[in-house]
Amino acid sequence: MTVSRAAHLAFAAIVGISSFVASIQTSHAGGLGLDWLSNKPYVECLKQARMLADVSSIMKGPAYREASYERGRHQCNRQYYGHQ
């Protein structure tokens, strides 16, 4: 491989990488906002759902914990936001 060929390859790689980086959007996704943290009753509902899932997993086993938490989280979402 000649020096000019290597230089062209390196230049093409730099242009490709910089084009990719420039094309990435820097805006935040709508679902990743943290505004729900200011809704104290909702946060308390989530804490209670986690606590109940942890306690119930002692009796029913650890595999039950996440399924129980998901049901509690969906219930909190329905109660405070009207969706799951």
Backbone atoms as SQL, in Angstrom:
CREATE TABLE atoms (id INTEGER PRIMARY KEY, chain TEXT, resi INTEGER, resn TEXT, atom TEXT, x REAL, y REAL, z REAL);
INSERT INTO atoms VALUES
  (1, 'A', 1, 'MET', 'N', 0.857, -1.170, 0.000),
  (2, 'A', 1, 'MET', 'CA', 0.000, 0.000, 0.000),
  (3, 'A', 1, 'MET', 'C', 0.904, 1.234, 0.000),
  (4, 'A', 2, 'THR', 'N', 0.659, 2.118, -0.915),
  (5, 'A', 2, 'THR', 'CA', 1.487, 3.313, -1.008),
  (6, 'A', 2, 'THR', 'C', 1.036, 4.338, 0.020),
  (7, 'A', 3, 'VAL', 'N', 1.894, 5.313, 0.225),
  (8, 'A', 3, 'VAL', 'CA', 1.609, 6.357, 1.205),
  (9, 'A', 3, 'VAL', 'C', 0.375, 7.157, 0.791),
  (10, 'A', 4, 'SER', 'N', 0.250, 7.469, -0.484),
  (11, 'A', 4, 'SER', 'CA', -0.908, 8.261, -0.922),
  (12, 'A', 4, 'SER', 'C', -2.207, 7.466, -0.761),
  (13, 'A', 5, 'ARG', 'N', -2.128, 6.171, -0.991),
  (14, 'A', 5, 'ARG', 'CA', -3.314, 5.336, -0.816),
  (15, 'A', 5, 'ARG', 'C', -3.731, 5.296, 0.655),
  (16, 'A', 6, 'ALA', 'N', -2.754, 5.169, 1.555),
  (17, 'A', 6, 'ALA', 'CA', -3.035, 5.168, 2.988),
  (18, 'A', 6, 'ALA', 'C', -3.582, 6.523, 3.428),
  (19, 'A', 7, 'ALA', 'N', -3.057, 7.595, 2.866),
  (20, 'A', 7, 'ALA', 'CA', -3.536, 8.931, 3.206),
  (21, 'A', 7, 'ALA', 'C', -4.980, 9.116, 2.752),
  (22, 'A', 8, 'HIS', 'N', -5.298, 8.635, 1.554),
  (23, 'A', 8, 'HIS', 'CA', -6.668, 8.728, 1.064),
  (24, 'A', 8, 'HIS', 'C', -7.627, 7.905, 1.934),
  (25, 'A', 9, 'LEU', 'N', -7.192, 6.728, 2.336),
  (26, 'A', 9, 'LEU', 'CA', -8.007, 5.880, 3.188),
  (27, 'A', 9, 'LEU', 'C', -8.243, 6.547, 4.546),
  (28, 'A', 10, 'ALA', 'N', -7.204, 7.121, 5.126),
  (29, 'A', 10, 'ALA', 'CA', -7.335, 7.805, 6.407),
  (30, 'A', 10, 'ALA', 'C', -8.252, 9.020, 6.278),
  (31, 'A', 11, 'PHE', 'N', -8.108, 9.759, 5.197),
  (32, 'A', 11, 'PHE', 'CA', -8.961, 10.922, 4.970),
  (33, 'A', 11, 'PHE', 'C', -10.417, 10.505, 4.817),
  (34, 'A', 12, 'ALA', 'N', -10.673, 9.440, 4.076),
  (35, 'A', 12, 'ALA', 'CA', -12.041, 8.950, 3.891),
  (36, 'A', 12, 'ALA', 'C', -12.630, 8.492, 5.224),
  (37, 'A', 13, 'ALA', 'N', -11.814, 7.859, 6.048),
  (38, 'A', 13, 'ALA', 'CA', -12.289, 7.411, 7.358),
  (39, 'A', 13, 'ALA', 'C', -12.637, 8.608, 8.236),
  (40, 'A', 14, 'ILE', 'N', -11.812, 9.623, 8.226),
  (41, 'A', 14, 'ILE', 'CA', -12.061, 10.823, 9.024),
  (42, 'A', 14, 'ILE', 'C', -13.336, 11.522, 8.561),
  (43, 'A', 15, 'VAL', 'N', -13.515, 11.639, 7.257),
  (44, 'A', 15, 'VAL', 'CA', -14.724, 12.279, 6.715),
  (45, 'A', 15, 'VAL', 'C', -15.960, 11.462, 7.089),
  (46, 'A', 16, 'GLY', 'N', -15.859, 10.146, 6.979),
  (47, 'A', 16, 'GLY', 'CA', -16.997, 9.290, 7.319),
  (48, 'A', 16, 'GLY', 'C', -17.368, 9.389, 8.786),
  (49, 'A', 17, 'ILE', 'N', -16.394, 9.336, 9.655),
  (50, 'A', 17, 'ILE', 'CA', -16.661, 9.413, 11.093),
  (51, 'A', 17, 'ILE', 'C', -17.213, 10.783, 11.469),
  (52, 'A', 18, 'SER', 'N', -16.624, 11.841, 10.923),
  (53, 'A', 18, 'SER', 'CA', -17.109, 13.181, 11.261),
  (54, 'A', 18, 'SER', 'C', -18.512, 13.412, 10.711),
  (55, 'A', 19, 'SER', 'N', -18.839, 12.837, 9.558),
  (56, 'A', 19, 'SER', 'CA', -20.199, 12.952, 9.018),
  (57, 'A', 19, 'SER', 'C', -21.194, 12.230, 9.916),
  (58, 'A', 20, 'PHE', 'N', -20.797, 11.067, 10.405),
  (59, 'A', 20, 'PHE', 'CA', -21.665, 10.307, 11.306),
  (60, 'A', 20, 'PHE', 'C', -21.900, 11.077, 12.594),
  (61, 'A', 21, 'VAL', 'N', -20.853, 11.606, 13.182),
  (62, 'A', 21, 'VAL', 'CA', -20.970, 12.351, 14.435),
  (63, 'A', 21, 'VAL', 'C', -21.821, 13.597, 14.232),
  (64, 'A', 22, 'ALA', 'N', -21.666, 14.262, 13.114),
  (65, 'A', 22, 'ALA', 'CA', -22.445, 15.474, 12.846),
  (66, 'A', 22, 'ALA', 'C', -23.919, 15.169, 12.623),
  (67, 'A', 23, 'SER', 'N', -24.230, 13.964, 12.179),
  (68, 'A', 23, 'SER', 'CA', -25.620, 13.630, 11.885),
  (69, 'A', 23, 'SER', 'C', -26.410, 13.220, 13.128),
  (70, 'A', 24, 'ILE', 'N', -25.732, 12.952, 14.228),
  (71, 'A', 24, 'ILE', 'CA', -26.409, 12.529, 15.445),
  (72, 'A', 24, 'ILE', 'C', -27.138, 13.717, 16.055),
  (73, 'A', 25, 'GLN', 'N', -28.405, 13.513, 16.379),
  (74, 'A', 25, 'GLN', 'CA', -29.195, 14.570, 16.997),
  (75, 'A', 25, 'GLN', 'C', -28.849, 14.644, 18.481),
  (76, 'A', 26, 'THR', 'N', -28.723, 15.842, 18.999),
  (77, 'A', 26, 'THR', 'CA', -28.378, 16.009, 20.410),
  (78, 'A', 26, 'THR', 'C', -29.588, 16.304, 21.280),
  (79, 'A', 27, 'SER', 'N', -30.783, 16.306, 20.687),
  (80, 'A', 27, 'SER', 'CA', -31.967, 16.578, 21.492),
  (81, 'A', 27, 'SER', 'C', -32.294, 15.373, 22.355),
  (82, 'A', 28, 'HIS', 'N', -32.923, 15.636, 23.488),
  (83, 'A', 28, 'HIS', 'CA', -33.290, 14.578, 24.408),
  (84, 'A', 28, 'HIS', 'C', -34.557, 13.888, 23.925),
  (85, 'A', 29, 'ALA', 'N', -34.637, 12.611, 24.160),
  (86, 'A', 29, 'ALA', 'CA', -35.851, 11.872, 23.824),
  (87, 'A', 29, 'ALA', 'C', -36.970, 12.305, 24.767),
  (88, 'A', 30, 'GLY', 'N', -38.180, 12.349, 24.280),
  (89, 'A', 30, 'GLY', 'CA', -39.299, 12.817, 25.079),
  (90, 'A', 30, 'GLY', 'C', -39.581, 11.947, 26.294),
  (91, 'A', 31, 'GLY', 'N', -39.341, 10.657, 26.185),
  (92, 'A', 31, 'GLY', 'CA', -39.642, 9.761, 27.281),
  (93, 'A', 31, 'GLY', 'C', -38.609, 9.742, 28.379),
  (94, 'A', 32, 'LEU', 'N', -37.510, 10.441, 28.189),
  (95, 'A', 32, 'LEU', 'CA', -36.439, 10.410, 29.172),
  (96, 'A', 32, 'LEU', 'C', -36.441, 11.612, 30.106),
  (97, 'A', 33, 'GLY', 'N', -37.474, 12.409, 30.054),
  (98, 'A', 33, 'GLY', 'CA', -37.548, 13.570, 30.935),
  (99, 'A', 33, 'GLY', 'C', -37.669, 13.157, 32.394),
  (100, 'A', 34, 'LEU', 'N', -37.232, 14.009, 33.269),
  (101, 'A', 34, 'LEU', 'CA', -37.280, 13.720, 34.695),
  (102, 'A', 34, 'LEU', 'C', -38.343, 14.539, 35.409),
  (103, 'A', 35, 'ASP', 'N', -39.285, 15.088, 34.649),
  (104, 'A', 35, 'ASP', 'CA', -40.324, 15.910, 35.262),
  (105, 'A', 35, 'ASP', 'C', -41.241, 15.094, 36.178),
  (106, 'A', 36, 'TRP', 'N', -41.317, 13.794, 35.982),
  (107, 'A', 36, 'TRP', 'CA', -42.150, 12.955, 36.839),
  (108, 'A', 36, 'TRP', 'C', -41.629, 12.907, 38.272),
  (109, 'A', 37, 'LEU', 'N', -40.351, 13.252, 38.483),
  (110, 'A', 37, 'LEU', 'CA', -39.796, 13.248, 39.835),
  (111, 'A', 37, 'LEU', 'C', -40.422, 14.315, 40.719),
  (112, 'A', 38, 'SER', 'N', -40.978, 15.353, 40.118),
  (113, 'A', 38, 'SER', 'CA', -41.618, 16.402, 40.912),
  (114, 'A', 38, 'SER', 'C', -43.020, 15.991, 41.363),
  (115, 'A', 39, 'ASN', 'N', -43.550, 14.906, 40.821),
  (116, 'A', 39, 'ASN', 'CA', -44.863, 14.402, 41.215),
  (117, 'A', 39, 'ASN', 'C', -44.665, 13.464, 42.408),
  (118, 'A', 40, 'LYS', 'N', -44.656, 14.044, 43.598),
  (119, 'A', 40, 'LYS', 'CA', -44.338, 13.294, 44.828),
  (120, 'A', 40, 'LYS', 'C', -45.277, 12.115, 45.079),
  (121, 'A', 41, 'PRO', 'N', -46.602, 12.275, 44.894),
  (122, 'A', 41, 'PRO', 'CA', -47.473, 11.112, 45.117),
  (123, 'A', 41, 'PRO', 'C', -47.152, 9.946, 44.169),
  (124, 'A', 42, 'TYR', 'N', -46.798, 10.274, 42.925),
  (125, 'A', 42, 'TYR', 'CA', -46.436, 9.231, 41.959),
  (126, 'A', 42, 'TYR', 'C', -45.153, 8.516, 42.386),
  (127, 'A', 43, 'VAL', 'N', -44.167, 9.289, 42.822),
  (128, 'A', 43, 'VAL', 'CA', -42.899, 8.701, 43.274),
  (129, 'A', 43, 'VAL', 'C', -43.136, 7.818, 44.498),
  (130, 'A', 44, 'GLU', 'N', -43.987, 8.270, 45.398),
  (131, 'A', 44, 'GLU', 'CA', -44.319, 7.455, 46.575),
  (132, 'A', 44, 'GLU', 'C', -45.035, 6.165, 46.170),
  (133, 'A', 45, 'CYS', 'N', -45.898, 6.245, 45.173),
  (134, 'A', 45, 'CYS', 'CA', -46.583, 5.062, 44.675),
  (135, 'A', 45, 'CYS', 'C', -45.567, 4.063, 44.117),
  (136, 'A', 46, 'LEU', 'N', -44.572, 4.561, 43.368),
  (137, 'A', 46, 'LEU', 'CA', -43.532, 3.684, 42.830),
  (138, 'A', 46, 'LEU', 'C', -42.702, 3.058, 43.945),
  (139, 'A', 47, 'LYS', 'N', -42.389, 3.853, 44.969),
  (140, 'A', 47, 'LYS', 'CA', -41.638, 3.308, 46.110),
  (141, 'A', 47, 'LYS', 'C', -42.425, 2.208, 46.801),
  (142, 'A', 48, 'GLN', 'N', -43.726, 2.439, 46.966),
  (143, 'A', 48, 'GLN', 'CA', -44.565, 1.434, 47.613),
  (144, 'A', 48, 'GLN', 'C', -44.658, 0.181, 46.741),
  (145, 'A', 49, 'ALA', 'N', -44.741, 0.359, 45.426),
  (146, 'A', 49, 'ALA', 'CA', -44.798, -0.799, 44.525),
  (147, 'A', 49, 'ALA', 'C', -43.515, -1.609, 44.632),
  (148, 'A', 50, 'ARG', 'N', -42.365, -0.929, 44.721),
  (149, 'A', 50, 'ARG', 'CA', -41.092, -1.636, 44.863),
  (150, 'A', 50, 'ARG', 'C', -41.033, -2.361, 46.209),
  (151, 'A', 51, 'MET', 'N', -41.475, -1.693, 47.271),
  (152, 'A', 51, 'MET', 'CA', -41.442, -2.319, 48.587),
  (153, 'A', 51, 'MET', 'C', -42.331, -3.564, 48.620),
  (154, 'A', 52, 'LEU', 'N', -43.537, -3.451, 48.077),
  (155, 'A', 52, 'LEU', 'CA', -44.442, -4.599, 48.051),
  (156, 'A', 52, 'LEU', 'C', -43.879, -5.738, 47.208),
  (157, 'A', 53, 'ALA', 'N', -43.223, -5.398, 46.107),
  (158, 'A', 53, 'ALA', 'CA', -42.611, -6.434, 45.270),
  (159, 'A', 53, 'ALA', 'C', -41.481, -7.123, 46.018),
  (160, 'A', 54, 'ASP', 'N', -40.678, -6.355, 46.758),
  (161, 'A', 54, 'ASP', 'CA', -39.579, -6.940, 47.524),
  (162, 'A', 54, 'ASP', 'C', -40.101, -7.846, 48.631),
  (163, 'A', 55, 'VAL', 'N', -41.131, -7.402, 49.325),
  (164, 'A', 55, 'VAL', 'CA', -41.697, -8.196, 50.422),
  (165, 'A', 55, 'VAL', 'C', -42.351, -9.462, 49.879),
  (166, 'A', 56, 'SER', 'N', -43.097, -9.323, 48.794),
  (167, 'A', 56, 'SER', 'CA', -43.781, -10.502, 48.250),
  (168, 'A', 56, 'SER', 'C', -42.792, -11.505, 47.674),
  (169, 'A', 57, 'SER', 'N', -41.623, -11.017, 47.227),
  (170, 'A', 57, 'SER', 'CA', -40.631, -11.952, 46.683),
  (171, 'A', 57, 'SER', 'C', -40.027, -12.820, 47.782),
  (172, 'A', 58, 'ILE', 'N', -40.078, -12.364, 49.022),
  (173, 'A', 58, 'ILE', 'CA', -39.595, -13.183, 50.137),
  (174, 'A', 58, 'ILE', 'C', -40.483, -14.416, 50.276),
  (175, 'A', 59, 'MET', 'N', -41.788, -14.209, 50.088),
  (176, 'A', 59, 'MET', 'CA', -42.723, -15.323, 50.243),
  (177, 'A', 59, 'MET', 'C', -42.822, -16.177, 48.976),
  (178, 'A', 60, 'LYS', 'N', -42.774, -15.532, 47.807),
  (179, 'A', 60, 'LYS', 'CA', -43.018, -16.256, 46.553),
  (180, 'A', 60, 'LYS', 'C', -41.757, -16.553, 45.758),
  (181, 'A', 61, 'GLY', 'N', -40.625, -16.002, 46.144),
  (182, 'A', 61, 'GLY', 'CA', -39.373, -16.242, 45.434),
  (183, 'A', 61, 'GLY', 'C', -38.937, -15.033, 44.630),
  (184, 'A', 62, 'PRO', 'N', -37.631, -14.931, 44.363),
  (185, 'A', 62, 'PRO', 'CA', -37.081, -13.754, 43.679),
  (186, 'A', 62, 'PRO', 'C', -37.564, -13.587, 42.237),
  (187, 'A', 63, 'ALA', 'N', -37.951, -14.645, 41.584),
  (188, 'A', 63, 'ALA', 'CA', -38.419, -14.525, 40.196),
  (189, 'A', 63, 'ALA', 'C', -39.718, -13.724, 40.125),
  (190, 'A', 64, 'TYR', 'N', -40.447, -13.662, 41.207),
  (191, 'A', 64, 'TYR', 'CA', -41.721, -12.955, 41.247),
  (192, 'A', 64, 'TYR', 'C', -41.539, -11.445, 41.394),
  (193, 'A', 65, 'ARG', 'N', -40.380, -10.997, 41.861),
  (194, 'A', 65, 'ARG', 'CA', -40.155, -9.588, 42.209),
  (195, 'A', 65, 'ARG', 'C', -40.403, -8.635, 41.045),
  (196, 'A', 66, 'GLU', 'N', -39.774, -8.866, 39.910),
  (197, 'A', 66, 'GLU', 'CA', -39.896, -7.911, 38.798),
  (198, 'A', 66, 'GLU', 'C', -41.292, -7.891, 38.200),
  (199, 'A', 67, 'ALA', 'N', -41.915, -9.060, 38.111),
  (200, 'A', 67, 'ALA', 'CA', -43.285, -9.095, 37.583),
  (201, 'A', 67, 'ALA', 'C', -44.226, -8.334, 38.508),
  (202, 'A', 68, 'SER', 'N', -44.037, -8.495, 39.800),
  (203, 'A', 68, 'SER', 'CA', -44.859, -7.788, 40.770),
  (204, 'A', 68, 'SER', 'C', -44.627, -6.282, 40.697),
  (205, 'A', 69, 'TYR', 'N', -43.361, -5.876, 40.554),
  (206, 'A', 69, 'TYR', 'CA', -43.057, -4.447, 40.448),
  (207, 'A', 69, 'TYR', 'C', -43.666, -3.858, 39.172),
  (208, 'A', 70, 'GLU', 'N', -43.591, -4.590, 38.071),
  (209, 'A', 70, 'GLU', 'CA', -44.167, -4.097, 36.818),
  (210, 'A', 70, 'GLU', 'C', -45.669, -3.882, 36.958),
  (211, 'A', 71, 'ARG', 'N', -46.350, -4.810, 37.607),
  (212, 'A', 71, 'ARG', 'CA', -47.794, -4.629, 37.829),
  (213, 'A', 71, 'ARG', 'C', -48.049, -3.394, 38.691),
  (214, 'A', 72, 'GLY', 'N', -47.257, -3.197, 39.732),
  (215, 'A', 72, 'GLY', 'CA', -47.416, -2.020, 40.579),
  (216, 'A', 72, 'GLY', 'C', -47.113, -0.731, 39.840),
  (217, 'A', 73, 'ARG', 'N', -46.087, -0.751, 38.996),
  (218, 'A', 73, 'ARG', 'CA', -45.720, 0.433, 38.223),
  (219, 'A', 73, 'ARG', 'C', -46.824, 0.789, 37.238),
  (220, 'A', 74, 'HIS', 'N', -47.389, -0.220, 36.578),
  (221, 'A', 74, 'HIS', 'CA', -48.495, 0.030, 35.649),
  (222, 'A', 74, 'HIS', 'C', -49.696, 0.614, 36.386),
  (223, 'A', 75, 'GLN', 'N', -49.940, 0.121, 37.582),
  (224, 'A', 75, 'GLN', 'CA', -51.055, 0.653, 38.374),
  (225, 'A', 75, 'GLN', 'C', -50.807, 2.122, 38.734),
  (226, 'A', 76, 'CYS', 'N', -49.575, 2.458, 39.115),
  (227, 'A', 76, 'CYS', 'CA', -49.244, 3.861, 39.416),
  (228, 'A', 76, 'CYS', 'C', -49.408, 4.735, 38.179),
  (229, 'A', 77, 'ASN', 'N', -48.957, 4.236, 37.033),
  (230, 'A', 77, 'ASN', 'CA', -49.089, 5.001, 35.797),
  (231, 'A', 77, 'ASN', 'C', -50.547, 5.260, 35.454),
  (232, 'A', 78, 'ARG', 'N', -51.394, 4.235, 35.612),
  (233, 'A', 78, 'ARG', 'CA', -52.827, 4.415, 35.341),
  (234, 'A', 78, 'ARG', 'C', -53.432, 5.412, 36.320),
  (235, 'A', 79, 'GLN', 'N', -53.038, 5.307, 37.580),
  (236, 'A', 79, 'GLN', 'CA', -53.632, 6.165, 38.611),
  (237, 'A', 79, 'GLN', 'C', -53.249, 7.629, 38.434),
  (238, 'A', 80, 'TYR', 'N', -51.992, 7.907, 38.115),
  (239, 'A', 80, 'TYR', 'CA', -51.519, 9.296, 38.074),
  (240, 'A', 80, 'TYR', 'C', -51.420, 9.896, 36.676),
  (241, 'A', 81, 'TYR', 'N', -51.321, 9.041, 35.649),
  (242, 'A', 81, 'TYR', 'CA', -51.152, 9.585, 34.286),
  (243, 'A', 81, 'TYR', 'C', -52.167, 9.039, 33.291),
  (244, 'A', 82, 'GLY', 'N', -52.986, 8.082, 33.694),
  (245, 'A', 82, 'GLY', 'CA', -54.022, 7.577, 32.813),
  (246, 'A', 82, 'GLY', 'C', -53.544, 6.620, 31.733),
  (247, 'A', 83, 'HIS', 'N', -52.339, 6.115, 31.826),
  (248, 'A', 83, 'HIS', 'CA', -51.820, 5.140, 30.855),
  (249, 'A', 83, 'HIS', 'C', -50.857, 4.209, 31.561),
  (250, 'A', 84, 'GLN', 'N', -50.357, 3.227, 30.826),
  (251, 'A', 84, 'GLN', 'CA', -49.425, 2.288, 31.416),
  (252, 'A', 84, 'GLN', 'C', -48.021, 2.728, 31.123);
